[in-house]
Amino acid sequence: MGRDSQGAPRALLEQGLAALALPAPLAEPLLAYLDELLKWNAAYNLTSVREPEAMVTRHLLDSLVLHPHIRGPLLDVGSGAGLPGIPLALADPALAVTVLDSNGKKARFLRHAVRTLKLDNVAVVESRVEDYQPSQPFAAITSRAFTSLRDFFSLTDHLLAQDGQWLAMKGKLDPQETQDLPAGVGIVDIKPLKVPGLAEARHLVIAARSHS
């Protein structure tokens, strides 16, 4: 996607960044990431979203809406093409982000994106989440619709710091899902998220270990 063809996606992204109170210069590295994603998606089928404008809304802005709620070090589980981890890492170079995916093609793209964008604050892990054993636990673990909340909390429990938080990104919430939780895990808050340009429900489920 050359600069001339970036017109509509750029305008959409700049409007979205303004709506999210994020700095306008962030558009440049985000568009560079989008460019790589478009090129690789043609061969590797990393995402079913094909149009650049739709990718801006459904991938970039949908990830960045999480920015005010993030703390680090952050683990992005089932990251796929790097979402939400890479946009969040671009938005905050001081944030240490680990993007994890067990799919070889997706992990190759993640390593390529990290090299190309010179993301010194991002580490790529190609592993099943239950097999991953980091040297240090994470202050926050996030995922975009990785699995059910119950499975997300259970599979990543060994990766979360004692006082850490899970940040699960969800669309429309199923009340039953928020009640069917593993023992020792409690919902801290459920925040509705407004993604610029997207007229669909988005929620952030914040959870932590219950300290009895």
C-alpha positions as protocol buffer text, in pm:
chain_id: "A"
residue {
  index: 1
  type: MET
  ca { x: 0 y: 0 z: 0 }
}
residue {
  index: 2
  type: GLY
  ca { x: 191 y: 301 z: -128 }
}
residue {
  index: 3
  type: ARG
  ca { x: 148 y: 647 z: 12 }
}
residue {
  index: 4
  type: ASP
  ca { x: -103 y: 748 z: -257 }
}
residue {
  index: 5
  type: SER
  ca { x: -325 y: 450 z: -178 }
}
residue {
  index: 6
  type: GLN
  ca { x: -310 y: 529 z: 195 }
}
residue {
  index: 7
  type: GLY
  ca { x: -548 y: 824 z: 161 }
}
residue {
  index: 8
  type: ALA
  ca { x: -872 y: 671 z: 288 }
}
residue {
  index: 9
  type: PRO
  ca { x: -714 y: 446 z: 552 }
}
residue {
  index: 10
  type: ARG
  ca { x: -492 y: 734 z: 669 }
}
residue {
  index: 11
  type: ALA
  ca { x: -786 y: 972 z: 708 }
}
residue {
  index: 12
  type: LEU
  ca { x: -986 y: 707 z: 894 }
}
residue {
  index: 13
  type: LEU
  ca { x: -691 y: 628 z: 1121 }
}
residue {
  index: 14
  type: GLU
  ca { x: -617 y: 995 z: 1194 }
}
residue {
  index: 15
  type: GLN
  ca { x: -982 y: 1056 z: 1286 }
}
residue {
  index: 16
  type: GLY
  ca { x: -977 y: 750 z: 1511 }
}
residue {
  index: 17
  type: LEU
  ca { x: -654 y: 852 z: 1684 }
}
residue {
  index: 18
  type: ALA
  ca { x: -803 y: 1195 z: 1755 }
}
residue {
  index: 19
  type: ALA
  ca { x: -1117 y: 1034 z: 1897 }
}
residue {
  index: 20
  type: LEU
  ca { x: -903 y: 815 z: 2124 }
}
residue {
  index: 21
  type: ALA
  ca { x: -688 y: 1114 z: 2229 }
}
residue {
  index: 22
  type: LEU
  ca { x: -376 y: 949 z: 2087 }
}
residue {
  index: 23
  type: PRO
  ca { x: -102 y: 1151 z: 1913 }
}
residue {
  index: 24
  type: ALA
  ca { x: -138 y: 1209 z: 1537 }
}
residue {
  index: 25
  type: PRO
  ca { x: 224 y: 1102 z: 1455 }
}
residue {
  index: 26
  type: LEU
  ca { x: 129 y: 749 z: 1567 }
}
residue {
  index: 27
  type: ALA
  ca { x: -43 y: 714 z: 1229 }
}
residue {
  index: 28
  type: GLU
  ca { x: 291 y: 663 z: 1050 }
}
residue {
  index: 29
  type: PRO
  ca { x: 413 y: 348 z: 1226 }
}
residue {
  index: 30
  type: LEU
  ca { x: 57 y: 210 z: 1238 }
}
residue {
  index: 31
  type: LEU
  ca { x: 24 y: 250 z: 860 }
}
residue {
  index: 32
  type: ALA
  ca { x: 365 y: 84 z: 815 }
}
residue {
  index: 33
  type: TYR
  ca { x: 236 y: -210 z: 1020 }
}
residue {
  index: 34
  type: LEU
  ca { x: -87 y: -215 z: 818 }
}
residue {
  index: 35
  type: ASP
  ca { x: 119 y: -220 z: 497 }
}
residue {
  index: 36
  type: GLU
  ca { x: 309 y: -531 z: 612 }
}
residue {
  index: 37
  type: LEU
  ca { x: -14 y: -696 z: 727 }
}
residue {
  index: 38
  type: LEU
  ca { x: -176 y: -637 z: 387 }
}
residue {
  index: 39
  type: LYS
  ca { x: 123 y: -780 z: 200 }
}
residue {
  index: 40
  type: TRP
  ca { x: 150 y: -1091 z: 416 }
}
residue {
  index: 41
  type: ASN
  ca { x: -223 y: -1146 z: 436 }
}
residue {
  index: 42
  type: ALA
  ca { x: -241 y: -1203 z: 62 }
}
residue {
  index: 43
  type: ALA
  ca { x: -18 y: -1511 z: 97 }
}
residue {
  index: 44
  type: TYR
  ca { x: -64 y: -1623 z: 457 }
}
residue {
  index: 45
  type: ASN
  ca { x: -433 y: -1549 z: 523 }
}
residue {
  index: 46
  type: LEU
  ca { x: -359 y: -1397 z: 864 }
}
residue {
  index: 47
  type: THR
  ca { x: -700 y: -1232 z: 893 }
}
residue {
  index: 48
  type: SER
  ca { x: -1035 y: -1259 z: 715 }
}
residue {
  index: 49
  type: VAL
  ca { x: -1055 y: -879 z: 705 }
}
residue {
  index: 50
  type: ARG
  ca { x: -921 y: -777 z: 363 }
}
residue {
  index: 51
  type: GLU
  ca { x: -998 y: -410 z: 303 }
}
residue {
  index: 52
  type: PRO
  ca { x: -746 y: -156 z: 439 }
}
residue {
  index: 53
  type: GLU
  ca { x: -1022 y: 71 z: 575 }
}
residue {
  index: 54
  type: ALA
  ca { x: -1185 y: -221 z: 756 }
}
residue {
  index: 55
  type: MET
  ca { x: -845 y: -321 z: 898 }
}
residue {
  index: 56
  type: VAL
  ca { x: -800 y: 31 z: 1036 }
}
residue {
  index: 57
  type: THR
  ca { x: -1129 y: 11 z: 1224 }
}
residue {
  index: 58
  type: ARG
  ca { x: -1149 y: -357 z: 1313 }
}
residue {
  index: 59
  type: HIS
  ca { x: -783 y: -417 z: 1390 }
}
residue {
  index: 60
  type: LEU
  ca { x: -589 y: -96 z: 1464 }
}
residue {
  index: 61
  type: LEU
  ca { x: -854 y: 115 z: 1640 }
}
residue {
  index: 62
  type: ASP
  ca { x: -1014 y: -191 z: 1798 }
}
residue {
  index: 63
  type: SER
  ca { x: -675 y: -265 z: 1957 }
}
residue {
  index: 64
  type: LEU
  ca { x: -590 y: 93 z: 2055 }
}
residue {
  index: 65
  type: VAL
  ca { x: -918 y: 142 z: 2242 }
}
residue {
  index: 66
  type: LEU
  ca { x: -752 y: -73 z: 2511 }
}
residue {
  index: 67
  type: HIS
  ca { x: -465 y: 174 z: 2555 }
}
residue {
  index: 68
  type: PRO
  ca { x: -594 y: 362 z: 2865 }
}
residue {
  index: 69
  type: HIS
  ca { x: -643 y: 36 z: 3053 }
}
residue {
  index: 70
  type: ILE
  ca { x: -303 y: -122 z: 2986 }
}
residue {
  index: 71
  type: ARG
  ca { x: -22 y: -186 z: 3226 }
}
residue {
  index: 72
  type: GLY
  ca { x: 292 y: -384 z: 3165 }
}
residue {
  index: 73
  type: PRO
  ca { x: 466 y: -610 z: 3114 }
}
residue {
  index: 74
  type: LEU
  ca { x: 182 y: -724 z: 2887 }
}
residue {
  index: 75
  type: LEU
  ca { x: 122 y: -1068 z: 2735 }
}
residue {
  index: 76
  type: ASP
  ca { x: -101 y: -1086 z: 2426 }
}
residue {
  index: 77
  type: VAL
  ca { x: -231 y: -1444 z: 2399 }
}
residue {
  index: 78
  type: GLY
  ca { x: -342 y: -1585 z: 2065 }
}
residue {
  index: 79
  type: SER
  ca { x: -203 y: -1268 z: 1912 }
}
residue {
  index: 80
  type: GLY
  ca { x: -251 y: -1382 z: 1550 }
}
residue {
  index: 81
  type: ALA
  ca { x: -129 y: -1094 z: 1337 }
}
residue {
  index: 82
  type: GLY
  ca { x: -19 y: -902 z: 1648 }
}
residue {
  index: 83
  type: LEU
  ca { x: -352 y: -775 z: 1772 }
}
residue {
  index: 84
  type: PRO
  ca { x: -383 y: -598 z: 2006 }
}
residue {
  index: 85
  type: GLY
  ca { x: -17 y: -628 z: 2110 }
}
residue {
  index: 86
  type: ILE
  ca { x: 164 y: -455 z: 1823 }
}
residue {
  index: 87
  type: PRO
  ca { x: -61 y: -145 z: 1798 }
}
residue {
  index: 88
  type: LEU
  ca { x: -36 y: -106 z: 2177 }
}
residue {
  index: 89
  type: ALA
  ca { x: 344 y: -142 z: 2162 }
}
residue {
  index: 90
  type: LEU
  ca { x: 358 y: 123 z: 1889 }
}
residue {
  index: 91
  type: ALA
  ca { x: 141 y: 355 z: 2097 }
}
residue {
  index: 92
  type: ASP
  ca { x: 368 y: 319 z: 2402 }
}
residue {
  index: 93
  type: PRO
  ca { x: 736 y: 241 z: 2332 }
}
residue {
  index: 94
  type: ALA
  ca { x: 795 y: 207 z: 2708 }
}
residue {
  index: 95
  type: LEU
  ca { x: 546 y: -80 z: 2731 }
}
residue {
  index: 96
  type: ALA
  ca { x: 704 y: -427 z: 2725 }
}
residue {
  index: 97
  type: VAL
  ca { x: 480 y: -653 z: 2516 }
}
residue {
  index: 98
  type: THR
  ca { x: 504 y: -1027 z: 2447 }
}
residue {
  index: 99
  type: VAL
  ca { x: 295 y: -1155 z: 2158 }
}
residue {
  index: 100
  type: LEU
  ca { x: 224 y: -1528 z: 2169 }
}
residue {
  index: 101
  type: ASP
  ca { x: 79 y: -1754 z: 1901 }
}
residue {
  index: 102
  type: SER
  ca { x: 119 y: -2125 z: 1832 }
}
residue {
  index: 103
  type: ASN
  ca { x: 56 y: -2091 z: 1457 }
}
residue {
  index: 104
  type: GLY
  ca { x: 386 y: -2099 z: 1265 }
}
residue {
  index: 105
  type: LYS
  ca { x: 276 y: -1867 z: 982 }
}
residue {
  index: 106
  type: LYS
  ca { x: 143 y: -1609 z: 1225 }
}
residue {
  index: 107
  type: ALA
  ca { x: 456 y: -1629 z: 1440 }
}
residue {
  index: 108
  type: ARG
  ca { x: 671 y: -1575 z: 1129 }
}
residue {
  index: 109
  type: PHE
  ca { x: 472 y: -1264 z: 1044 }
}
residue {
  index: 110
  type: LEU
  ca { x: 504 y: -1140 z: 1401 }
}
residue {
  index: 111
  type: ARG
  ca { x: 884 y: -1179 z: 1392 }
}
residue {
  index: 112
  type: HIS
  ca { x: 893 y: -1003 z: 1053 }
}
residue {
  index: 113
  type: ALA
  ca { x: 679 y: -715 z: 1180 }
}
residue {
  index: 114
  type: VAL
  ca { x: 893 y: -671 z: 1491 }
}
residue {
  index: 115
  type: ARG
  ca { x: 1211 y: -659 z: 1279 }
}
residue {
  index: 116
  type: THR
  ca { x: 1066 y: -432 z: 1010 }
}
residue {
  index: 117
  type: LEU
  ca { x: 910 y: -185 z: 1254 }
}
residue {
  index: 118
  type: LYS
  ca { x: 1215 y: -202 z: 1485 }
}
residue {
  index: 119
  type: LEU
  ca { x: 997 y: -281 z: 1786 }
}
residue {
  index: 120
  type: ASP
  ca { x: 1254 y: -320 z: 2061 }
}
residue {
  index: 121
  type: ASN
  ca { x: 974 y: -345 z: 2319 }
}
residue {
  index: 122
  type: VAL
  ca { x: 810 y: -654 z: 2162 }
}
residue {
  index: 123
  type: ALA
  ca { x: 906 y: -1019 z: 2209 }
}
residue {
  index: 124
  type: VAL
  ca { x: 754 y: -1296 z: 1993 }
}
residue {
  index: 125
  type: VAL
  ca { x: 680 y: -1639 z: 2137 }
}
residue {
  index: 126
  type: GLU
  ca { x: 573 y: -1931 z: 1917 }
}
residue {
  index: 127
  type: SER
  ca { x: 412 y: -2170 z: 2164 }
}
residue {
  index: 128
  type: ARG
  ca { x: 89 y: -2310 z: 2295 }
}
residue {
  index: 129
  type: VAL
  ca { x: -10 y: -2093 z: 2588 }
}
residue {
  index: 130
  type: GLU
  ca { x: -20 y: -2385 z: 2832 }
}
residue {
  index: 131
  type: ASP
  ca { x: 340 y: -2480 z: 2741 }
}
residue {
  index: 132
  type: TYR
  ca { x: 486 y: -2130 z: 2777 }
}
residue {
  index: 133
  type: GLN
  ca { x: 705 y: -2087 z: 3084 }
}
residue {
  index: 134
  type: PRO
  ca { x: 847 y: -1732 z: 3102 }
}
residue {
  index: 135
  type: SER
  ca { x: 1117 y: -1631 z: 3346 }
}
residue {
  index: 136
  type: GLN
  ca { x: 887 y: -1368 z: 3497 }
}
residue {
  index: 137
  type: PRO
  ca { x: 505 y: -1352 z: 3520 }
}
residue {
  index: 138
  type: PHE
  ca { x: 310 y: -1071 z: 3354 }
}
residue {
  index: 139
  type: ALA
  ca { x: 134 y: -775 z: 3514 }
}
residue {
  index: 140
  type: ALA
  ca { x: -141 y: -801 z: 3253 }
}
residue {
  index: 141
  type: ILE
  ca { x: -261 y: -1063 z: 3005 }
}
residue {
  index: 142
  type: THR
  ca { x: -490 y: -971 z: 2718 }
}
residue {
  index: 143
  type: SER
  ca { x: -663 y: -1145 z: 2433 }
}
residue {
  index: 144
  type: ARG
  ca { x: -913 y: -1060 z: 2161 }
}
residue {
  index: 145
  type: ALA
  ca { x: -1179 y: -1332 z: 2170 }
}
residue {
  index: 146
  type: PHE
  ca { x: -913 y: -1603 z: 2221 }
}
residue {
  index: 147
  type: THR
  ca { x: -1158 y: -1844 z: 2386 }
}
residue {
  index: 148
  type: SER
  ca { x: -1421 y: -1844 z: 2661 }
}
residue {
  index: 149
  type: LEU
  ca { x: -1340 y: -1636 z: 2969 }
}
residue {
  index: 150
  type: ARG
  ca { x: -1320 y: -1951 z: 3180 }
}
residue {
  index: 151
  type: ASP
  ca { x: -1065 y: -2115 z: 2949 }
}
residue {
  index: 152
  type: PHE
  ca { x: -872 y: -1790 z: 2903 }
}
residue {
  index: 153
  type: PHE
  ca { x: -826 y: -1749 z: 3279 }
}
residue {
  index: 154
  type: SER
  ca { x: -749 y: -2118 z: 3336 }
}
residue {
  index: 155
  type: LEU
  ca { x: -497 y: -2154 z: 3053 }
}
residue {
  index: 156
  type: THR
  ca { x: -303 y: -1839 z: 3149 }
}
residue {
  index: 157
  type: ASP
  ca { x: -319 y: -1857 z: 3528 }
}
residue {
  index: 158
  type: HIS
  ca { x: 45 y: -1970 z: 3553 }
}
residue {
  index: 159
  type: LEU
  ca { x: 152 y: -1665 z: 3351 }
}
residue {
  index: 160
  type: LEU
  ca { x: -13 y: -1389 z: 3558 }
}
residue {
  index: 161
  type: ALA
  ca { x: 168 y: -1209 z: 3838 }
}
residue {
  index: 162
  type: GLN
  ca { x: 11 y: -1250 z: 4182 }
}
residue {
  index: 163
  type: ASP
  ca { x: -139 y: -901 z: 4174 }
}
residue {
  index: 164
  type: GLY
  ca { x: -184 y: -897 z: 3795 }
}
residue {
  index: 165
  type: GLN
  ca { x: -497 y: -851 z: 3588 }
}
residue {
  index: 166
  type: TRP
  ca { x: -658 y: -1025 z: 3294 }
}
residue {
  index: 167
  type: LEU
  ca { x: -786 y: -787 z: 3024 }
}
residue {
  index: 168
  type: ALA
  ca { x: -1022 y: -986 z: 2804 }
}
residue {
  index: 169
  type: MET
  ca { x: -1157 y: -810 z: 2496 }
}
residue {
  index: 170
  type: LYS
  ca { x: -1506 y: -923 z: 2404 }
}
residue {
  index: 171
  type: GLY
  ca { x: -1783 y: -823 z: 2166 }
}
residue {
  index: 172
  type: LYS
  ca { x: -2137 y: -871 z: 2288 }
}
residue {
  index: 173
  type: LEU
  ca { x: -2122 y: -1013 z: 2640 }
}
residue {
  index: 174
  type: ASP
  ca { x: -2294 y: -1332 z: 2746 }
}
residue {
  index: 175
  type: PRO
  ca { x: -2393 y: -1287 z: 3114 }
}
residue {
  index: 176
  type: GLN
  ca { x: -2355 y: -1661 z: 3167 }
}
residue {
  index: 177
  type: GLU
  ca { x: -1991 y: -1645 z: 3052 }
}
residue {
  index: 178
  type: THR
  ca { x: -1902 y: -1377 z: 3307 }
}
residue {
  index: 179
  type: GLN
  ca { x: -2040 y: -1595 z: 3587 }
}
residue {
  index: 180
  type: ASP
  ca { x: -1883 y: -1926 z: 3479 }
}
residue {
  index: 181
  type: LEU
  ca { x: -1536 y: -1856 z: 3615 }
}
residue {
  index: 182
  type: PRO
  ca { x: -1261 y: -2074 z: 3760 }
}
residue {
  index: 183
  type: ALA
  ca { x: -1233 y: -2090 z: 4139 }
}
residue {
  index: 184
  type: GLY
  ca { x: -1024 y: -1807 z: 4274 }
}
residue {
  index: 185
  type: VAL
  ca { x: -1092 y: -1566 z: 3987 }
}
residue {
  index: 186
  type: GLY
  ca { x: -1323 y: -1266 z: 4012 }
}
residue {
  index: 187
  type: ILE
  ca { x: -1443 y: -997 z: 3773 }
}
residue {
  index: 188
  type: VAL
  ca { x: -1304 y: -658 z: 3877 }
}
residue {
  index: 189
  type: ASP
  ca { x: -1490 y: -448 z: 3618 }
}
residue {
  index: 190
  type: ILE
  ca { x: -1663 y: -467 z: 3281 }
}
residue {
  index: 191
  type: LYS
  ca { x: -1607 y: -158 z: 3069 }
}
residue {
  index: 192
  type: PRO
  ca { x: -1799 y: -81 z: 2748 }
}
residue {
  index: 193
  type: LEU
  ca { x: -1552 y: 25 z: 2477 }
}
residue {
  index: 194
  type: LYS
  ca { x: -1628 y: 267 z: 2196 }
}
residue {
  index: 195
  type: VAL
  ca { x: -1424 y: 190 z: 1886 }
}
residue {
  index: 196
  type: PRO
  ca { x: -1427 y: 490 z: 1649 }
}
residue {
  index: 197
  type: GLY
  ca { x: -1621 y: 405 z: 1334 }
}
residue {
  index: 198
  type: LEU
  ca { x: -1752 y: 72 z: 1464 }
}
residue {
  index: 199
  type: ALA
  ca { x: -2121 y: 37 z: 1547 }
}
residue {
  index: 200
  type: GLU
  ca { x: -2079 y: -294 z: 1728 }
}
residue {
  index: 201
  type: ALA
  ca { x: -2064 y: -383 z: 2096 }
}
residue {
  index: 202
  type: ARG
  ca { x: -1719 y: -406 z: 2249 }
}
residue {
  index: 203
  type: HIS
  ca { x: -1637 y: -476 z: 2613 }
}
residue {
  index: 204
  type: LEU
  ca { x: -1328 y: -507 z: 2826 }
}
residue {
  index: 205
  type: VAL
  ca { x: -1358 y: -765 z: 3104 }
}
residue {
  index: 206
  type: ILE
  ca { x: -1104 y: -695 z: 3378 }
}
residue {
  index: 207
  type: ALA
  ca { x: -1046 y: -987 z: 3614 }
}
residue {
  index: 208
  type: ALA
  ca { x: -803 y: -1078 z: 3891 }
}
residue {
  index: 209
  type: ARG
  ca { x: -743 y: -1347 z: 4144 }
}
residue {
  index: 210
  type: SER
  ca { x: -982 y: -1335 z: 4437 }
}
residue {
  index: 211
  type: HIS
  ca { x: -795 y: -1266 z: 4760 }
}
residue {
  index: 212
  type: SER
  ca { x: -1003 y: -1417 z: 5038 }
}
